[in-house]
């Protein structure tokens, strides 16, 4: 159960960050980009082998409500620490999508509390209205076992 939560957390974080870009209306991909931030709510919806499939929604400062999906693999690092890698993160907007990768570290304490830190997201391929756009972001968050969901807070740049 903790392993699945760890995977979900990683997936949730990546998804949250990704949602920033997907919900964005097309903006010129020039200059330094636009600062963005928000909160993502992610749950694991399926597990196949060592892969966890996650989905959720996001409330974004620039783009409002967005959706995200991702596939994540989790591996142990040290006791109570899990490395999370998402090789397929997709953010969906009304006019296109952004895809890329992400990573994070999930920590489990002896009391059972779970946190995700050092999250990084890189969405480098856009389609439709998101063509030629990118998102880079960092994130952190927590897992609520009662709700069965991760909550991630992110900050990033949309270009």
N, CA, C and O of each residue as an XYZ file, in Angstrom:
636
protein
N       0.827     -1.181      0.000
C       0.000      0.000      0.000
C       0.877      1.252      0.000
O       0.609      2.192     -0.748
N       1.916      1.272      0.827
C       2.791      2.438      0.870
C       3.503      2.604     -0.464
O       3.732      3.725     -0.918
N       3.857      1.469     -1.097
C       4.540      1.542     -2.397
C       3.620      2.202     -3.412
O       4.055      3.059     -4.181
N       2.334      1.802     -3.419
C       1.391      2.391     -4.361
C       1.215      3.869     -4.071
O       1.141      4.669     -5.004
N       1.145      4.252     -2.805
C       0.988      5.658     -2.463
C       2.206      6.433     -2.922
O       2.095      7.563     -3.398
N       3.363      5.821     -2.778
C       4.584      6.487     -3.206
C       4.538      6.723     -4.703
O       4.860      7.810     -5.182
N       4.140      5.709     -5.431
C       4.036      5.864     -6.874
C       3.004      6.920     -7.219
O       3.213      7.753     -8.101
N       1.909      6.871     -6.523
C       0.846      7.834     -6.799
C       1.329      9.246     -6.544
O       1.019     10.165     -7.301
N       2.077      9.411     -5.493
C       2.574     10.733     -5.144
C       3.440     11.268     -6.263
O       3.290     12.412     -6.694
N       4.335     10.438     -6.723
C       5.211     10.873     -7.802
C       4.403     11.231     -9.023
O       4.652     12.241     -9.682
N       3.450     10.406     -9.310
C       2.613     10.659    -10.465
C       1.804     11.923    -10.264
O       1.660     12.728    -11.185
N       1.288     12.096     -9.093
C       0.485     13.272     -8.786
C       1.278     14.540     -8.938
O       0.790     15.521     -9.499
N       2.460     14.532     -8.460
C       3.302     15.710     -8.549
C       3.568     16.063     -9.988
O       3.454     17.216    -10.402
N       3.916     15.070    -10.725
C       4.217     15.327    -12.122
C       2.980     15.811    -12.842
O       3.033     16.723    -13.667
N       1.894     15.199    -12.523
C       0.645     15.591    -13.154
C       0.273     16.996    -12.816
O      -0.168     17.740    -13.692
N       0.428     17.383    -11.604
C       0.076     18.723    -11.160
C       0.881     19.754    -11.912
O       0.344     20.753    -12.389
N       2.140     19.512    -12.013
C       2.999     20.467    -12.679
C       2.642     20.529    -14.149
O       2.637     21.600    -14.755
N       2.348     19.393    -14.710
C       2.018     19.343    -16.116
C       0.739     20.099    -16.404
O       0.619     20.742    -17.447
N      -0.205     20.032    -15.503
C      -1.491     20.676    -15.716
C      -1.347     22.165    -15.958
O      -2.200     22.767    -16.609
N      -0.317     22.752    -15.463
C      -0.080     24.178    -15.639
C      -0.049     24.508    -17.125
O      -0.709     25.445    -17.575
N       0.701     23.754    -17.863
C       0.895     24.058    -19.264
C      -0.312     23.703    -20.099
O      -0.673     24.448    -21.011
N      -0.934     22.599    -19.814
C      -2.024     22.127    -20.647
C      -3.216     23.055    -20.634
O      -3.840     23.254    -21.676
N      -3.550     23.620    -19.518
C      -4.713     24.475    -19.424
C      -4.479     25.850    -20.010
O      -5.419     26.637    -20.128
N      -3.289     26.147    -20.366
C      -2.956     27.493    -20.819
C      -3.458     27.774    -22.220
O      -3.366     26.924    -23.106
N      -3.980     28.950    -22.412
C      -4.311     29.356    -23.769
C      -3.013     29.621    -24.522
O      -1.976     29.869    -23.907
N      -3.065     29.571    -25.803
C      -1.843     29.788    -26.579
C      -1.265     31.166    -26.285
O      -1.952     32.184    -26.374
N       0.003     31.168    -25.938
C       0.733     32.402    -25.656
C       2.020     32.324    -26.453
O       2.607     31.248    -26.567
N       2.460     33.413    -26.993
C       3.673     33.405    -27.797
C       4.825     32.793    -27.034
O       5.046     33.119    -25.868
N       5.559     31.911    -27.683
C       6.656     31.194    -27.049
C       7.962     31.957    -27.181
O       8.957     31.423    -27.671
N       7.956     33.186    -26.749
C       9.156     34.001    -26.835
C       9.471     34.601    -25.481
O       8.634     34.566    -24.579
N      10.658     35.148    -25.325
C      11.029     35.828    -24.089
C      11.264     34.870    -22.943
O      11.565     33.692    -23.134
N      11.118     35.414    -21.742
C      11.385     34.641    -20.533
C      10.206     33.807    -20.084
O      10.333     33.055    -19.117
N       9.086     33.904    -20.731
C       7.916     33.139    -20.347
C       7.118     33.837    -19.267
O       7.404     34.974    -18.891
N       6.105     33.130    -18.773
C       5.224     33.662    -17.741
C       5.301     32.795    -16.500
O       5.245     31.568    -16.582
N       5.431     33.441    -15.345
C       5.446     32.712    -14.075
C       4.055     32.143    -13.826
O       3.044     32.785    -14.114
N       4.020     30.934    -13.291
C       2.758     30.281    -12.994
C       2.883     29.505    -11.698
O       3.987     29.183    -11.258
N       1.733     29.203    -11.082
C       1.701     28.393     -9.862
C       0.310     27.811     -9.725
O      -0.630     28.244    -10.391
N       0.193     26.823     -8.849
C      -1.112     26.225     -8.640
C      -1.055     25.033     -7.728
O      -0.028     24.732     -7.120
N      -2.200     24.350     -7.643
C      -2.347     23.167     -6.806
C      -2.990     22.071     -7.641
O      -3.953     22.315     -8.368
N      -2.450     20.859     -7.531
C      -2.976     19.708     -8.255
C      -3.459     18.654     -7.266
O      -2.873     18.468     -6.199
N      -4.534     17.969     -7.637
C      -5.132     16.902     -6.833
C      -5.112     15.641     -7.687
O      -5.800     15.557     -8.704
N      -4.314     14.659     -7.262
C      -4.028     13.492     -8.101
C      -4.302     12.191     -7.356
O      -4.031     12.078     -6.161
N      -4.842     11.210     -8.078
C      -5.057      9.866     -7.527
C      -4.547      8.830     -8.517
O      -4.561      9.056     -9.727
N      -4.100      7.701     -8.001
C      -3.715      6.577     -8.848
C      -5.005      5.882     -9.270
O      -5.852      5.565     -8.434
N      -5.147      5.650    -10.569
C      -6.370      5.037    -11.072
C      -6.175      3.599    -11.554
O      -7.146      2.868    -11.743
N      -4.912      3.196    -11.754
C      -4.654      1.844    -12.246
C      -3.193      1.483    -12.000
O      -2.314      2.346    -12.011
N      -2.950      0.193    -11.776
C      -1.572     -0.299    -11.670
C      -1.431     -1.498    -12.592
O      -2.258     -2.409    -12.585
N      -0.358     -1.480    -13.391
C      -0.060     -2.601    -14.269
C       1.413     -2.899    -14.116
O       2.257     -2.101    -14.524
N       1.730     -4.043    -13.531
C       3.122     -4.370    -13.258
C       3.697     -3.347    -12.299
O       3.098     -3.066    -11.261
N       4.846     -2.788    -12.631
C       5.473     -1.786    -11.770
C       5.092     -0.365    -12.154
O       5.611      0.593    -11.581
N       4.187     -0.220    -13.123
C       3.759      1.116    -13.560
C       2.461      1.520    -12.879
O       1.534      0.720    -12.744
N       2.414      2.780    -12.453
C       1.195      3.341    -11.879
C       0.654      4.404    -12.831
O       1.400      5.232    -13.354
N      -0.646      4.363    -13.042
C      -1.312      5.312    -13.918
C      -2.109      6.266    -13.037
O      -2.914      5.827    -12.215
N      -1.889      7.561    -13.203
C      -2.520      8.559    -12.358
C      -3.273      9.585    -13.199
O      -2.953      9.828    -14.363
N      -4.280     10.176    -12.569
C      -5.057     11.223    -13.230
C      -5.552     12.202    -12.175
O      -5.684     11.857    -11.001
N      -5.818     13.407    -12.604
C      -6.326     14.386    -11.664
C      -6.649     15.711    -12.318
O      -6.616     15.867    -13.538
N      -6.964     16.662    -11.448
C      -7.261     18.011    -11.932
C      -6.383     19.006    -11.195
O      -5.761     18.704    -10.176
N      -6.363     20.189    -11.750
C      -5.444     21.207    -11.286
C      -6.150     22.557    -11.258
O      -6.964     22.858    -12.131
N      -5.837     23.361    -10.257
C      -6.321     24.730    -10.203
C      -5.094     25.614    -10.403
O      -4.212     25.663     -9.546
N      -5.041     26.306    -11.531
C      -3.851     27.018    -11.954
C      -4.070     28.530    -11.957
O      -5.132     29.011    -12.352
N      -3.060     29.268    -11.517
C      -3.139     30.734    -11.439
C      -3.407     31.370    -12.798
O      -4.238     32.272    -12.903
N      -2.721     30.916    -13.826
C      -2.867     31.519    -15.152
C      -3.992     30.920    -15.982
O      -4.634     31.632    -16.755
N      -4.242     29.619    -15.833
C      -5.079     28.921    -16.790
C      -6.349     28.286    -16.237
O      -7.087     27.637    -16.978
N      -6.612     28.466    -14.941
C      -7.836     27.905    -14.378
C      -7.754     26.402    -14.206
O      -6.701     25.868    -13.857
N      -8.865     25.717    -14.449
C      -8.936     24.264    -14.282
C      -8.331     23.555    -15.492
O      -8.639     23.890    -16.636
N      -7.469     22.574    -15.231
C      -6.848     21.758    -16.271
C      -6.870     20.304    -15.834
O      -7.211     20.007    -14.689
N      -6.508     19.391    -16.735
C      -6.468     17.962    -16.434
C      -5.088     17.414    -16.759
O      -4.367     17.963    -17.592
N      -4.728     16.318    -16.088
C      -3.418     15.718    -16.310
C      -3.491     14.203    -16.142
O      -4.255     13.689    -15.326
N      -2.684     13.504    -16.928
C      -2.493     12.061    -16.752
C      -1.004     11.789    -16.802
O      -0.244     12.554    -17.396
N      -0.582     10.681    -16.169
C       0.817     10.302    -16.274
C       1.021      8.853    -15.878
O       0.181      8.247    -15.213
N       2.143      8.316    -16.296
C       2.557      6.965    -15.964
C       3.849      7.106    -15.181
O       4.776      7.781    -15.629
N       3.920      6.473    -14.012
C       5.071      6.651    -13.140
C       5.608      5.301    -12.668
O       4.855      4.345    -12.476
N       6.920      5.249    -12.486
C       7.590      4.089    -11.899
C       8.259      4.562    -10.625
O       8.835      5.649    -10.581
N       8.183      3.737     -9.583
C       8.761      4.102     -8.295
C       9.799      3.064     -7.921
O       9.592      1.864     -8.103
N      10.915      3.535     -7.397
C      11.965      2.627     -6.951
C      12.491      3.067     -5.606
O      12.538      4.262     -5.311
N      12.891      2.097     -4.776
C      13.418      2.452     -3.460
C      14.783      3.124     -3.588
O      15.529      2.869     -4.534
N      15.086      3.964     -2.646
C      16.374      4.639     -2.597
C      17.065      4.274     -1.295
O      18.100      3.607     -1.299
N      16.497      4.709     -0.189
C      16.946      4.333      1.146
C      15.680      4.024      1.944
O      14.588      4.348      1.475
N      15.775      3.417      3.119
C      14.554      3.115      3.873
C      13.685      4.361      4.052
O      14.151      5.396      4.527
N      12.416      4.240      3.663
C      11.484      5.345      3.792
C      11.568      6.386      2.692
O      10.848      7.383      2.733
N      12.440      6.174      1.702
C      12.620      7.128      0.604
C      12.439      6.407     -0.728
O      12.992      5.328     -0.940
N      11.666      7.006     -1.613
C      11.413      6.414     -2.924
C      11.681      7.428     -4.021
O      11.243      8.576     -3.946
N      12.400      6.993     -5.033
C      12.638      7.828     -6.215
C      11.494      7.583     -7.191
O      11.137      6.438     -7.465
N      10.929      8.654     -7.708
C       9.781      8.563     -8.601
C      10.154      9.164     -9.949
O      10.676     10.276    -10.027
N       9.875      8.402    -11.020
C      10.160      8.885    -12.371
C       8.926      8.705    -13.233
O       8.340      7.624    -13.298
N       8.549      9.775    -13.885
C       7.437      9.727    -14.827
C       7.997      9.952    -16.218
O       8.538     11.014    -16.525
N       7.857      8.933    -17.053
C       8.369      9.078    -18.410
C       7.291      9.492    -19.393
O       7.576      9.741    -20.564
N       6.053      9.568    -18.923
C       4.955     10.005    -19.795
C       3.985     10.865    -18.992
O       3.128     10.344    -18.277
N       4.122     12.168    -19.112
C       3.222     13.118    -18.446
C       2.517     13.904    -19.542
O       3.163     14.441    -20.442
N       1.185     13.971    -19.463
C       0.422     14.708    -20.469
C      -0.547     15.662    -19.781
O      -1.303     15.271    -18.891
N      -0.510     16.915    -20.209
C      -1.429     17.934    -19.738
C      -2.400     18.265    -20.863
O      -2.002     18.451    -22.013
N      -3.678     18.334    -20.510
C      -4.708     18.579    -21.519
C      -5.357     19.943    -21.319
O      -5.729     20.316    -20.207
N      -5.483     20.679    -22.423
C      -6.181     21.956    -22.395
C      -7.272     21.929    -23.453
O      -7.379     20.974    -24.223
N      -8.052     22.945    -23.486
C      -9.133     22.995    -24.481
C      -8.594     23.154    -25.894
O      -9.312     22.882    -26.856
N      -7.340     23.590    -26.042
C      -6.828     23.800    -27.396
C      -5.569     23.006    -27.721
O      -4.959     23.231    -28.766
N      -5.166     22.085    -26.853
C      -3.981     21.288    -27.136
C      -3.465     20.602    -25.896
O      -4.097     20.642    -24.841
N      -2.313     19.970    -26.025
C      -1.723     19.225    -24.913
C      -0.216     19.433    -24.890
O       0.395     19.790    -25.898
N       0.366     19.202    -23.725
C       1.819     19.235    -23.549
C       2.242     17.905    -22.939
O       1.576     17.378    -22.047
N       3.362     17.367    -23.430
C       3.861     16.105    -22.891
C       5.329     16.250    -22.515
O       6.040     17.114    -23.027
N       5.766     15.376    -21.602
C       7.157     15.396    -21.165
C       7.403     14.411    -20.049
O       6.740     13.378    -19.955
N       8.368     14.739    -19.198
C       8.802     13.836    -18.131
C       8.855     14.583    -16.796
O       8.761     15.810    -16.745
N       9.008     13.805    -15.716
C       9.126     14.402    -14.394
C       9.795     13.448    -13.423
O       9.977     12.266    -13.713
N      10.162     13.988    -12.255
C      10.765     13.170    -11.213
C      10.546     13.837     -9.864
O      10.297     15.040     -9.779
N      10.646     13.023     -8.800
C      10.493     13.536     -7.438
C      10.995     12.474     -6.466
O      11.332     11.359     -6.862
N      11.040     12.840     -5.187
C      11.386     11.905     -4.122
C      10.260     11.917     -3.108
O       9.817     12.980     -2.671
N       9.794     10.723     -2.733
C       8.733     10.617     -1.727
C       9.337     10.063     -0.445
O      10.133      9.124     -0.460
N       8.931     10.678      0.669
C       9.438     10.292      1.979
C       8.288      9.776      2.839
O       7.223     10.391      2.901
N       8.512      8.637      3.505
C       7.551      8.076      4.431
C       8.193      8.065      5.812
O       9.289      7.532      5.984
N       7.513      8.652      6.799
C       8.038      8.695      8.161
C       7.519      7.506      8.955
O       6.542      6.882      8.541
N       8.137      7.172     10.077
C       7.648      6.070     10.913
C       6.187      6.255     11.335
O       5.494      5.269     11.584
N       5.713      7.493     11.419
C       4.321      7.744     11.804
C       3.355      7.503     10.638
O       2.139      7.521     10.829
N       3.888      7.278      9.442
C       3.056      7.026      8.275
C       2.800      8.251      7.416
O       2.172      8.137      6.364
N       3.268      9.423      7.837
C       3.095     10.639      7.037
C       3.923     10.517      5.762
O       5.039      9.996      5.778
N       3.365     11.000      4.667
C       4.079     10.925      3.394
C       4.151     12.300      2.751
O       3.149     13.005      2.632
N       5.358     12.662      2.342
C       5.570     13.932      1.663
C       6.347     13.687      0.378
O       7.077     12.703      0.259
N       6.183     14.580     -0.568
C       6.916     14.519     -1.830
C       7.682     15.833     -1.951
O       7.132     16.918     -1.764
N       8.974     15.697     -2.271
C       9.829     16.888     -2.403
C      10.720     16.746     -3.628
O      10.784     15.699     -4.273
N      11.394     17.835     -3.915
C      12.367     17.879     -5.012
C      11.757     17.486     -6.354
O      12.431     16.897     -7.198
N      10.483     17.810     -6.547
C       9.810     17.485     -7.800
C      10.254     18.403     -8.926
O      10.400     19.611     -8.740
N      10.469     17.810    -10.100
C      10.863     18.566    -11.294
C      10.036     18.067    -12.467
O       9.810     16.868    -12.625
N       9.589     19.010    -13.284
C       8.774     18.672    -14.438
C       9.298     19.404    -15.668
O       9.654     20.581    -15.606
N       9.339     18.686    -16.780
C       9.790     19.271    -18.038
C       8.856     18.792    -19.145
O       8.930     17.642    -19.578
N       7.984     19.678    -19.596
C       7.060     19.372    -20.689
C       7.583     20.087    -21.924
O       7.555     21.315    -22.013
N       8.055     19.301    -22.864
C       8.780     19.883    -23.992
C       8.109     19.718    -25.346
O       8.613     20.232    -26.344
N       6.984     19.013    -25.404
C       6.332     18.786    -26.697
C       4.874     19.206    -26.618
O       4.105     18.650    -25.834
N       4.495     20.178    -27.423
C       3.118     20.651    -27.453
C       2.426     20.274    -28.744
O       3.061     20.161    -29.792
N       1.102     20.076    -28.663
C       0.301     19.799    -29.850
C      -0.858     20.787    -29.899
O      -1.196     21.402    -28.888
N      -1.460     20.937    -31.058
C      -2.578     21.861    -31.217
C      -2.151     23.275    -30.856
O      -1.102     23.743    -31.298
N      -2.961     23.954    -30.054
C      -2.671     25.304    -29.635
C      -1.467     25.411    -28.710
O      -0.991     26.517    -28.451
N      -0.970     24.301    -28.212
C       0.209     24.290    -27.341
C       1.499     23.986    -28.109
O       2.568     23.878    -27.508
N       1.402     23.848    -29.436
C       2.597     23.609    -30.259
C       3.618     24.715    -29.999
O       3.259     25.888    -29.902
N       4.861     24.344    -29.890
C       5.988     25.257    -29.667
C       6.018     25.860    -28.262
O       6.770     26.803    -28.018
N       5.223     25.339    -27.346
C       5.235     25.811    -25.962
C       5.899     24.767    -25.074
O       5.952     23.586    -25.415
N       6.402     25.222    -23.932
C       7.025     24.330    -22.955
C       6.649     24.775    -21.548
O       6.193     25.897    -21.330
N       6.850     23.872    -20.610
C       6.672     24.179    -19.191
C       7.812     23.529    -18.425
O       8.128     22.358    -18.637
N       8.424     24.294    -17.538
C       9.374     23.737    -16.574
C       8.867     24.170    -15.206
O       8.470     25.320    -15.018
N       8.882     23.236    -14.244
C       8.317     23.547    -12.933
C       8.971     22.709    -11.849
O       9.613     21.694    -12.122
N       8.792     23.158    -10.613
C       9.180     22.392     -9.427
C       7.922     22.224     -8.584
O       6.993     23.027     -8.671
N       7.901     21.155     -7.751
C       6.717     20.917     -6.938
C       7.051     20.138     -5.677
O       8.117     19.534     -5.560
N       6.107     20.166     -4.729
C       6.177     19.365     -3.507
C       4.740     19.109     -3.076
O       3.810     19.751     -3.565
N       4.565     18.149     -2.139
C       3.201     17.865     -1.725
C       3.092     16.831     -0.632
O       4.082     16.423     -0.026
N       1.847     16.414     -0.394
C       1.541     15.440      0.653
C       0.535     14.418      0.135
O      -0.117     14.622     -0.890
N       0.425     13.309      0.873
C      -0.563     12.279      0.565
C      -1.527     12.186      1.732
O      -1.101     12.115      2.885
N      -2.835     12.184      1.443
C      -3.877     12.041      2.460
C      -4.493     10.658      2.320
O      -5.270     10.425      1.394
N      -4.156      9.720      3.233
C      -4.686      8.361      3.099
C      -6.205      8.285      3.230
O      -6.818      7.380      2.664
N      -6.820      9.197      3.950
C      -8.282      9.192      4.092
C      -8.945      9.539      2.763
O      -9.949      8.932      2.391
N      -8.400     10.490      2.067
C      -8.947     10.899      0.769
C      -8.412     10.041     -0.367
O      -9.009      9.990     -1.442
N      -7.283      9.363     -0.134
C      -6.660      8.568     -1.189
C      -6.108      9.432     -2.311
O      -6.091      9.030     -3.475
N      -5.657     10.628     -1.943
C      -5.205     11.559     -2.972
C      -3.966     12.330     -2.538
O      -3.699     12.530     -1.353
N      -3.236     12.746     -3.541
C      -2.077     13.609     -3.332
C      -2.484     15.049     -3.616
O      -3.322     15.320     -4.476
N      -1.877     15.955     -2.880
C      -2.044     17.379     -3.145
C      -0.658     17.933     -3.405
O       0.232     17.813     -2.562
N      -0.468     18.543     -4.576
C       0.823     19.083     -4.961
C       0.725     20.579     -5.227
O      -0.226     21.061     -5.843
N       1.720     21.287     -4.753
C       1.825     22.727     -5.001
C       3.025     22.934     -5.919
O       4.092     22.367     -5.687
N       2.853     23.740     -6.952
C       3.920     23.907     -7.929
C       4.147     25.359     -8.295
O       3.290     26.222     -8.104
N       5.332     25.593     -8.825
C       5.710     26.884     -9.402
C       6.496     26.583    -10.664
O       7.314     25.664    -10.689
N       6.250     27.352    -11.704
C       6.958     27.081    -12.937
C       6.920     28.241    -13.906
O       6.432     29.328    -13.598
N       7.452     27.974    -15.088
C       7.492     28.948    -16.172
C       6.863     28.310    -17.415
O       7.241     27.216    -17.835
N       5.905     29.018    -17.980
C       5.251     28.602    -19.217
C       5.798     29.464    -20.333
O       5.754     30.692    -20.262
N       6.311     28.818    -21.362
C       6.851     29.549    -22.517
C       6.134     29.112    -23.762
O       6.432     29.602    -24.851
